[in-house]
Amino acid sequence: MEVKVHDGQVEKALKILKRQMAKEGLLKELKKRKFYEKPSVKKKRKQQEARKKRAGKK
């Protein structure tokens, strides 16, 4: 992933980078891997995400 900074607009480049990372799910993945997640909690979270996905398709 690459974001170019034009005319010293670092804030704008950061905003674009964060948007791209969110779109690809990288921020969510980083937060998820920050701490150990028990298998039971992981299973519940995955089920909840699947429910959200199914509800969003309607």
mmCIF file of the N, C-alpha and C atoms, coordinates in Angstrom:
data_MODEL
# 
_entry.id   MODEL 
# 
loop_
_atom_site.group_PDB 
_atom_site.id 
_atom_site.type_symbol 
_atom_site.label_atom_id 
_atom_site.label_alt_id 
_atom_site.label_comp_id 
_atom_site.label_asym_id 
_atom_site.label_entity_id 
_atom_site.label_seq_id 
_atom_site.pdbx_PDB_ins_code 
_atom_site.Cartn_x 
_atom_site.Cartn_y 
_atom_site.Cartn_z 
_atom_site.occupancy 
_atom_site.B_iso_or_equiv 
_atom_site.pdbx_formal_charge 
_atom_site.auth_seq_id 
_atom_site.auth_comp_id 
_atom_site.auth_asym_id 
_atom_site.auth_atom_id 
_atom_site.pdbx_PDB_model_num 
ATOM 1   N N  . MET A 1 1  ? 0.849   -1.162  0.000  1.00 0.00 ? 1  MET A N  1 
ATOM 2   C CA . MET A 1 1  ? 0.000   0.000   0.000  1.00 0.00 ? 1  MET A CA 1 
ATOM 3   C C  . MET A 1 1  ? 0.897   1.228   0.000  1.00 0.00 ? 1  MET A C  1 
ATOM 4   N N  . GLU A 1 2  ? 0.568   2.187   -0.826 1.00 0.00 ? 2  GLU A N  1 
ATOM 5   C CA . GLU A 1 2  ? 1.414   3.358   -0.961 1.00 0.00 ? 2  GLU A CA 1 
ATOM 6   C C  . GLU A 1 2  ? 0.567   4.607   -1.076 1.00 0.00 ? 2  GLU A C  1 
ATOM 7   N N  . VAL A 1 3  ? 0.967   5.647   -0.341 1.00 0.00 ? 3  VAL A N  1 
ATOM 8   C CA . VAL A 1 3  ? 0.300   6.945   -0.406 1.00 0.00 ? 3  VAL A CA 1 
ATOM 9   C C  . VAL A 1 3  ? 1.391   7.988   -0.609 1.00 0.00 ? 3  VAL A C  1 
ATOM 10  N N  . LYS A 1 4  ? 1.214   8.816   -1.614 1.00 0.00 ? 4  LYS A N  1 
ATOM 11  C CA . LYS A 1 4  ? 2.213   9.852   -1.902 1.00 0.00 ? 4  LYS A CA 1 
ATOM 12  C C  . LYS A 1 4  ? 1.785   11.177  -1.289 1.00 0.00 ? 4  LYS A C  1 
ATOM 13  N N  . VAL A 1 5  ? 2.777   11.896  -0.755 1.00 0.00 ? 5  VAL A N  1 
ATOM 14  C CA . VAL A 1 5  ? 2.542   13.205  -0.153 1.00 0.00 ? 5  VAL A CA 1 
ATOM 15  C C  . VAL A 1 5  ? 2.893   14.271  -1.173 1.00 0.00 ? 5  VAL A C  1 
ATOM 16  N N  . HIS A 1 6  ? 1.927   15.124  -1.473 1.00 0.00 ? 6  HIS A N  1 
ATOM 17  C CA . HIS A 1 6  ? 2.137   16.212  -2.428 1.00 0.00 ? 6  HIS A CA 1 
ATOM 18  C C  . HIS A 1 6  ? 2.146   17.544  -1.690 1.00 0.00 ? 6  HIS A C  1 
ATOM 19  N N  . ASP A 1 7  ? 3.115   18.384  -2.002 1.00 0.00 ? 7  ASP A N  1 
ATOM 20  C CA . ASP A 1 7  ? 3.213   19.743  -1.446 1.00 0.00 ? 7  ASP A CA 1 
ATOM 21  C C  . ASP A 1 7  ? 3.184   19.771  0.082  1.00 0.00 ? 7  ASP A C  1 
ATOM 22  N N  . GLY A 1 8  ? 3.765   18.774  0.728  1.00 0.00 ? 8  GLY A N  1 
ATOM 23  C CA . GLY A 1 8  ? 3.852   18.762  2.187  1.00 0.00 ? 8  GLY A CA 1 
ATOM 24  C C  . GLY A 1 8  ? 2.532   18.563  2.906  1.00 0.00 ? 8  GLY A C  1 
ATOM 25  N N  . GLN A 1 9  ? 1.547   17.992  2.253  1.00 0.00 ? 9  GLN A N  1 
ATOM 26  C CA . GLN A 1 9  ? 0.235   17.777  2.868  1.00 0.00 ? 9  GLN A CA 1 
ATOM 27  C C  . GLN A 1 9  ? 0.195   16.406  3.546  1.00 0.00 ? 9  GLN A C  1 
ATOM 28  N N  . VAL A 1 10 ? 0.910   16.317  4.653  1.00 0.00 ? 10 VAL A N  1 
ATOM 29  C CA . VAL A 1 10 ? 1.036   15.048  5.374  1.00 0.00 ? 10 VAL A CA 1 
ATOM 30  C C  . VAL A 1 10 ? -0.302  14.621  5.977  1.00 0.00 ? 10 VAL A C  1 
ATOM 31  N N  . GLU A 1 11 ? -1.053  15.581  6.525  1.00 0.00 ? 11 GLU A N  1 
ATOM 32  C CA . GLU A 1 11 ? -2.332  15.257  7.152  1.00 0.00 ? 11 GLU A CA 1 
ATOM 33  C C  . GLU A 1 11 ? -3.293  14.628  6.142  1.00 0.00 ? 11 GLU A C  1 
ATOM 34  N N  . LYS A 1 12 ? -3.319  15.188  4.946  1.00 0.00 ? 12 LYS A N  1 
ATOM 35  C CA . LYS A 1 12 ? -4.201  14.671  3.898  1.00 0.00 ? 12 LYS A CA 1 
ATOM 36  C C  . LYS A 1 12 ? -3.774  13.255  3.494  1.00 0.00 ? 12 LYS A C  1 
ATOM 37  N N  . ALA A 1 13 ? -2.466  13.043  3.397  1.00 0.00 ? 13 ALA A N  1 
ATOM 38  C CA . ALA A 1 13 ? -1.947  11.718  3.033  1.00 0.00 ? 13 ALA A CA 1 
ATOM 39  C C  . ALA A 1 13 ? -2.283  10.693  4.121  1.00 0.00 ? 13 ALA A C  1 
ATOM 40  N N  . LEU A 1 14 ? -2.176  11.092  5.387  1.00 0.00 ? 14 LEU A N  1 
ATOM 41  C CA . LEU A 1 14 ? -2.525  10.192  6.490  1.00 0.00 ? 14 LEU A CA 1 
ATOM 42  C C  . LEU A 1 14 ? -3.999  9.814   6.451  1.00 0.00 ? 14 LEU A C  1 
ATOM 43  N N  . LYS A 1 15 ? -4.832  10.794  6.155  1.00 0.00 ? 15 LYS A N  1 
ATOM 44  C CA . LYS A 1 15 ? -6.275  10.555  6.072  1.00 0.00 ? 15 LYS A CA 1 
ATOM 45  C C  . LYS A 1 15 ? -6.577  9.540   4.967  1.00 0.00 ? 15 LYS A C  1 
ATOM 46  N N  . ILE A 1 16 ? -5.928  9.700   3.837  1.00 0.00 ? 16 ILE A N  1 
ATOM 47  C CA . ILE A 1 16 ? -6.117  8.782   2.705  1.00 0.00 ? 16 ILE A CA 1 
ATOM 48  C C  . ILE A 1 16 ? -5.623  7.382   3.080  1.00 0.00 ? 16 ILE A C  1 
ATOM 49  N N  . LEU A 1 17 ? -4.464  7.317   3.748  1.00 0.00 ? 17 LEU A N  1 
ATOM 50  C CA . LEU A 1 17 ? -3.905  6.029   4.159  1.00 0.00 ? 17 LEU A CA 1 
ATOM 51  C C  . LEU A 1 17 ? -4.844  5.309   5.117  1.00 0.00 ? 17 LEU A C  1 
ATOM 52  N N  . LYS A 1 18 ? -5.359  6.030   6.110  1.00 0.00 ? 18 LYS A N  1 
ATOM 53  C CA . LYS A 1 18 ? -6.270  5.428   7.079  1.00 0.00 ? 18 LYS A CA 1 
ATOM 54  C C  . LYS A 1 18 ? -7.536  4.934   6.406  1.00 0.00 ? 18 LYS A C  1 
ATOM 55  N N  . ARG A 1 19 ? -8.039  5.687   5.438  1.00 0.00 ? 19 ARG A N  1 
ATOM 56  C CA . ARG A 1 19 ? -9.242  5.287   4.710  1.00 0.00 ? 19 ARG A CA 1 
ATOM 57  C C  . ARG A 1 19 ? -8.988  3.990   3.931  1.00 0.00 ? 19 ARG A C  1 
ATOM 58  N N  . GLN A 1 20 ? -7.828  3.907   3.277  1.00 0.00 ? 20 GLN A N  1 
ATOM 59  C CA . GLN A 1 20 ? -7.480  2.700   2.519  1.00 0.00 ? 20 GLN A CA 1 
ATOM 60  C C  . GLN A 1 20 ? -7.326  1.498   3.448  1.00 0.00 ? 20 GLN A C  1 
ATOM 61  N N  . MET A 1 21 ? -6.690  1.701   4.589  1.00 0.00 ? 21 MET A N  1 
ATOM 62  C CA . MET A 1 21 ? -6.504  0.615   5.543  1.00 0.00 ? 21 MET A CA 1 
ATOM 63  C C  . MET A 1 21 ? -7.842  0.137   6.092  1.00 0.00 ? 21 MET A C  1 
ATOM 64  N N  . ALA A 1 22 ? -8.743  1.058   6.360  1.00 0.00 ? 22 ALA A N  1 
ATOM 65  C CA . ALA A 1 22 ? -10.065 0.685   6.866  1.00 0.00 ? 22 ALA A CA 1 
ATOM 66  C C  . ALA A 1 22 ? -10.837 -0.093  5.812  1.00 0.00 ? 22 ALA A C  1 
ATOM 67  N N  . LYS A 1 23 ? -10.730 0.333   4.557  1.00 0.00 ? 23 LYS A N  1 
ATOM 68  C CA . LYS A 1 23 ? -11.437 -0.329  3.479  1.00 0.00 ? 23 LYS A CA 1 
ATOM 69  C C  . LYS A 1 23 ? -10.971 -1.775  3.323  1.00 0.00 ? 23 LYS A C  1 
ATOM 70  N N  . GLU A 1 24 ? -9.684  -2.005  3.511  1.00 0.00 ? 24 GLU A N  1 
ATOM 71  C CA . GLU A 1 24 ? -9.127  -3.350  3.366  1.00 0.00 ? 24 GLU A CA 1 
ATOM 72  C C  . GLU A 1 24 ? -9.228  -4.164  4.656  1.00 0.00 ? 24 GLU A C  1 
ATOM 73  N N  . GLY A 1 25 ? -9.675  -3.545  5.734  1.00 0.00 ? 25 GLY A N  1 
ATOM 74  C CA . GLY A 1 25 ? -9.849  -4.262  6.988  1.00 0.00 ? 25 GLY A CA 1 
ATOM 75  C C  . GLY A 1 25 ? -8.573  -4.409  7.803  1.00 0.00 ? 25 GLY A C  1 
ATOM 76  N N  . LEU A 1 26 ? -7.553  -3.658  7.477  1.00 0.00 ? 26 LEU A N  1 
ATOM 77  C CA . LEU A 1 26 ? -6.275  -3.788  8.190  1.00 0.00 ? 26 LEU A CA 1 
ATOM 78  C C  . LEU A 1 26 ? -6.347  -3.242  9.609  1.00 0.00 ? 26 LEU A C  1 
ATOM 79  N N  . LEU A 1 27 ? -7.048  -2.134  9.819  1.00 0.00 ? 27 LEU A N  1 
ATOM 80  C CA . LEU A 1 27 ? -7.131  -1.564  11.161 1.00 0.00 ? 27 LEU A CA 1 
ATOM 81  C C  . LEU A 1 27 ? -7.846  -2.523  12.107 1.00 0.00 ? 27 LEU A C  1 
ATOM 82  N N  . LYS A 1 28 ? -8.912  -3.123  11.631 1.00 0.00 ? 28 LYS A N  1 
ATOM 83  C CA . LYS A 1 28 ? -9.664  -4.086  12.427 1.00 0.00 ? 28 LYS A CA 1 
ATOM 84  C C  . LYS A 1 28 ? -8.785  -5.292  12.764 1.00 0.00 ? 28 LYS A C  1 
ATOM 85  N N  . GLU A 1 29 ? -8.029  -5.743  11.785 1.00 0.00 ? 29 GLU A N  1 
ATOM 86  C CA . GLU A 1 29 ? -7.141  -6.888  11.974 1.00 0.00 ? 29 GLU A CA 1 
ATOM 87  C C  . GLU A 1 29 ? -6.044  -6.573  12.996 1.00 0.00 ? 29 GLU A C  1 
ATOM 88  N N  . LEU A 1 30 ? -5.472  -5.379  12.928 1.00 0.00 ? 30 LEU A N  1 
ATOM 89  C CA . LEU A 1 30 ? -4.427  -4.996  13.886 1.00 0.00 ? 30 LEU A CA 1 
ATOM 90  C C  . LEU A 1 30 ? -4.968  -4.946  15.303 1.00 0.00 ? 30 LEU A C  1 
ATOM 91  N N  . LYS A 1 31 ? -6.150  -4.353  15.474 1.00 0.00 ? 31 LYS A N  1 
ATOM 92  C CA . LYS A 1 31 ? -6.749  -4.276  16.802 1.00 0.00 ? 31 LYS A CA 1 
ATOM 93  C C  . LYS A 1 31 ? -7.051  -5.668  17.336 1.00 0.00 ? 31 LYS A C  1 
ATOM 94  N N  . LYS A 1 32 ? -7.499  -6.544  16.446 1.00 0.00 ? 32 LYS A N  1 
ATOM 95  C CA . LYS A 1 32 ? -7.855  -7.907  16.834 1.00 0.00 ? 32 LYS A CA 1 
ATOM 96  C C  . LYS A 1 32 ? -6.625  -8.682  17.293 1.00 0.00 ? 32 LYS A C  1 
ATOM 97  N N  . ARG A 1 33 ? -5.489  -8.483  16.671 1.00 0.00 ? 33 ARG A N  1 
ATOM 98  C CA . ARG A 1 33 ? -4.277  -9.244  16.984 1.00 0.00 ? 33 ARG A CA 1 
ATOM 99  C C  . ARG A 1 33 ? -3.459  -8.641  18.118 1.00 0.00 ? 33 ARG A C  1 
ATOM 100 N N  . LYS A 1 34 ? -3.873  -7.484  18.613 1.00 0.00 ? 34 LYS A N  1 
ATOM 101 C CA . LYS A 1 34 ? -3.108  -6.810  19.656 1.00 0.00 ? 34 LYS A CA 1 
ATOM 102 C C  . LYS A 1 34 ? -3.053  -7.638  20.944 1.00 0.00 ? 34 LYS A C  1 
ATOM 103 N N  . PHE A 1 35 ? -4.153  -8.314  21.264 1.00 0.00 ? 35 PHE A N  1 
ATOM 104 C CA . PHE A 1 35 ? -4.219  -9.122  22.469 1.00 0.00 ? 35 PHE A CA 1 
ATOM 105 C C  . PHE A 1 35 ? -4.678  -10.536 22.119 1.00 0.00 ? 35 PHE A C  1 
ATOM 106 N N  . TYR A 1 36 ? -4.346  -11.484 22.985 1.00 0.00 ? 36 TYR A N  1 
ATOM 107 C CA . TYR A 1 36 ? -4.769  -12.865 22.777 1.00 0.00 ? 36 TYR A CA 1 
ATOM 108 C C  . TYR A 1 36 ? -6.279  -12.955 22.947 1.00 0.00 ? 36 TYR A C  1 
ATOM 109 N N  . GLU A 1 37 ? -6.897  -13.720 22.080 1.00 0.00 ? 37 GLU A N  1 
ATOM 110 C CA . GLU A 1 37 ? -8.344  -13.907 22.137 1.00 0.00 ? 37 GLU A CA 1 
ATOM 111 C C  . GLU A 1 37 ? -8.628  -15.392 22.380 1.00 0.00 ? 37 GLU A C  1 
ATOM 112 N N  . LYS A 1 38 ? -9.359  -15.652 23.450 1.00 0.00 ? 38 LYS A N  1 
ATOM 113 C CA . LYS A 1 38 ? -9.678  -17.038 23.772 1.00 0.00 ? 38 LYS A CA 1 
ATOM 114 C C  . LYS A 1 38 ? -10.510 -17.641 22.636 1.00 0.00 ? 38 LYS A C  1 
ATOM 115 N N  . PRO A 1 39 ? -10.350 -18.944 22.382 1.00 0.00 ? 39 PRO A N  1 
ATOM 116 C CA . PRO A 1 39 ? -11.100 -19.582 21.290 1.00 0.00 ? 39 PRO A CA 1 
ATOM 117 C C  . PRO A 1 39 ? -12.614 -19.406 21.406 1.00 0.00 ? 39 PRO A C  1 
ATOM 118 N N  . SER A 1 40 ? -13.157 -19.445 22.620 1.00 0.00 ? 40 SER A N  1 
ATOM 119 C CA . SER A 1 40 ? -14.604 -19.281 22.780 1.00 0.00 ? 40 SER A CA 1 
ATOM 120 C C  . SER A 1 40 ? -15.042 -17.868 22.401 1.00 0.00 ? 40 SER A C  1 
ATOM 121 N N  . VAL A 1 41 ? -14.245 -16.878 22.770 1.00 0.00 ? 41 VAL A N  1 
ATOM 122 C CA . VAL A 1 41 ? -14.552 -15.485 22.445 1.00 0.00 ? 41 VAL A CA 1 
ATOM 123 C C  . VAL A 1 41 ? -14.424 -15.274 20.935 1.00 0.00 ? 41 VAL A C  1 
ATOM 124 N N  . LYS A 1 42 ? -13.409 -15.884 20.348 1.00 0.00 ? 42 LYS A N  1 
ATOM 125 C CA . LYS A 1 42 ? -13.187 -15.775 18.905 1.00 0.00 ? 42 LYS A CA 1 
ATOM 126 C C  . LYS A 1 42 ? -14.375 -16.347 18.132 1.00 0.00 ? 42 LYS A C  1 
ATOM 127 N N  . LYS A 1 43 ? -14.871 -17.494 18.598 1.00 0.00 ? 43 LYS A N  1 
ATOM 128 C CA . LYS A 1 43 ? -16.015 -18.143 17.944 1.00 0.00 ? 43 LYS A CA 1 
ATOM 129 C C  . LYS A 1 43 ? -17.258 -17.246 18.024 1.00 0.00 ? 43 LYS A C  1 
ATOM 130 N N  . LYS A 1 44 ? -17.516 -16.668 19.206 1.00 0.00 ? 44 LYS A N  1 
ATOM 131 C CA . LYS A 1 44 ? -18.669 -15.782 19.386 1.00 0.00 ? 44 LYS A CA 1 
ATOM 132 C C  . LYS A 1 44 ? -18.555 -14.557 18.494 1.00 0.00 ? 44 LYS A C  1 
ATOM 133 N N  . ARG A 1 45 ? -17.351 -13.978 18.401 1.00 0.00 ? 45 ARG A N  1 
ATOM 134 C CA . ARG A 1 45 ? -17.142 -12.794 17.582 1.00 0.00 ? 45 ARG A CA 1 
ATOM 135 C C  . ARG A 1 45 ? -17.392 -13.104 16.104 1.00 0.00 ? 45 ARG A C  1 
ATOM 136 N N  . LYS A 1 46 ? -16.882 -14.244 15.653 1.00 0.00 ? 46 LYS A N  1 
ATOM 137 C CA . LYS A 1 46 ? -17.077 -14.627 14.246 1.00 0.00 ? 46 LYS A CA 1 
ATOM 138 C C  . LYS A 1 46 ? -18.547 -14.849 13.943 1.00 0.00 ? 46 LYS A C  1 
ATOM 139 N N  . GLN A 1 47 ? -19.281 -15.461 14.863 1.00 0.00 ? 47 GLN A N  1 
ATOM 140 C CA . GLN A 1 47 ? -20.721 -15.661 14.666 1.00 0.00 ? 47 GLN A CA 1 
ATOM 141 C C  . GLN A 1 47 ? -21.449 -14.328 14.594 1.00 0.00 ? 47 GLN A C  1 
ATOM 142 N N  . GLN A 1 48 ? -21.062 -13.412 15.455 1.00 0.00 ? 48 GLN A N  1 
ATOM 143 C CA . GLN A 1 48 ? -21.696 -12.084 15.470 1.00 0.00 ? 48 GLN A CA 1 
ATOM 144 C C  . GLN A 1 48 ? -21.401 -11.334 14.166 1.00 0.00 ? 48 GLN A C  1 
ATOM 145 N N  . GLU A 1 49 ? -20.175 -11.427 13.676 1.00 0.00 ? 49 GLU A N  1 
ATOM 146 C CA . GLU A 1 49 ? -19.822 -10.773 12.413 1.00 0.00 ? 49 GLU A CA 1 
ATOM 147 C C  . GLU A 1 49 ? -20.611 -11.375 11.251 1.00 0.00 ? 49 GLU A C  1 
ATOM 148 N N  . ALA A 1 50 ? -20.790 -12.691 11.274 1.00 0.00 ? 50 ALA A N  1 
ATOM 149 C CA . ALA A 1 50 ? -21.556 -13.360 10.219 1.00 0.00 ? 50 ALA A CA 1 
ATOM 150 C C  . ALA A 1 50 ? -23.011 -12.897 10.254 1.00 0.00 ? 50 ALA A C  1 
ATOM 151 N N  . ARG A 1 51 ? -23.565 -12.739 11.475 1.00 0.00 ? 51 ARG A N  1 
ATOM 152 C CA . ARG A 1 51 ? -24.943 -12.238 11.606 1.00 0.00 ? 51 ARG A CA 1 
ATOM 153 C C  . ARG A 1 51 ? -25.075 -10.842 11.029 1.00 0.00 ? 51 ARG A C  1 
ATOM 154 N N  . LYS A 1 52 ? -24.088 -9.989  11.330 1.00 0.00 ? 52 LYS A N  1 
ATOM 155 C CA . LYS A 1 52 ? -24.099 -8.612  10.811 1.00 0.00 ? 52 LYS A CA 1 
ATOM 156 C C  . LYS A 1 52 ? -24.058 -8.609  9.287  1.00 0.00 ? 52 LYS A C  1 
ATOM 157 N N  . LYS A 1 53 ? -23.212 -9.472  8.735  1.00 0.00 ? 53 LYS A N  1 
ATOM 158 C CA . LYS A 1 53 ? -23.077 -9.562  7.281  1.00 0.00 ? 53 LYS A CA 1 
ATOM 159 C C  . LYS A 1 53 ? -24.387 -9.985  6.622  1.00 0.00 ? 53 LYS A C  1 
ATOM 160 N N  . ARG A 1 54 ? -25.026 -10.999 7.213  1.00 0.00 ? 54 ARG A N  1 
ATOM 161 C CA . ARG A 1 54 ? -26.298 -11.485 6.662  1.00 0.00 ? 54 ARG A CA 1 
ATOM 162 C C  . ARG A 1 54 ? -27.376 -10.428 6.777  1.00 0.00 ? 54 ARG A C  1 
ATOM 163 N N  . ALA A 1 55 ? -27.407 -9.692  7.875  1.00 0.00 ? 55 ALA A N  1 
ATOM 164 C CA . ALA A 1 55 ? -28.416 -8.658  8.074  1.00 0.00 ? 55 ALA A CA 1 
ATOM 165 C C  . ALA A 1 55 ? -28.207 -7.494  7.111  1.00 0.00 ? 55 ALA A C  1 
ATOM 166 N N  . GLY A 1 56 ? -26.959 -7.218  6.759  1.00 0.00 ? 56 GLY A N  1 
ATOM 167 C CA . GLY A 1 56 ? -26.650 -6.129  5.862  1.00 0.00 ? 56 GLY A CA 1 
ATOM 168 C C  . GLY A 1 56 ? -27.010 -6.406  4.405  1.00 0.00 ? 56 GLY A C  1 
ATOM 169 N N  . LYS A 1 57 ? -27.121 -7.671  4.045  1.00 0.00 ? 57 LYS A N  1 
ATOM 170 C CA . LYS A 1 57 ? -27.413 -8.043  2.650  1.00 0.00 ? 57 LYS A CA 1 
ATOM 171 C C  . LYS A 1 57 ? -28.877 -7.878  2.295  1.00 0.00 ? 57 LYS A C  1 
ATOM 172 N N  . LYS A 1 58 ? -29.740 -7.835  3.303  1.00 0.00 ? 58 LYS A N  1 
ATOM 173 C CA . LYS A 1 58 ? -31.184 -7.751  3.031  1.00 0.00 ? 58 LYS A CA 1 
ATOM 174 C C  . LYS A 1 58 ? -31.601 -6.419  2.512  1.00 0.00 ? 58 LYS A C  1 
# 
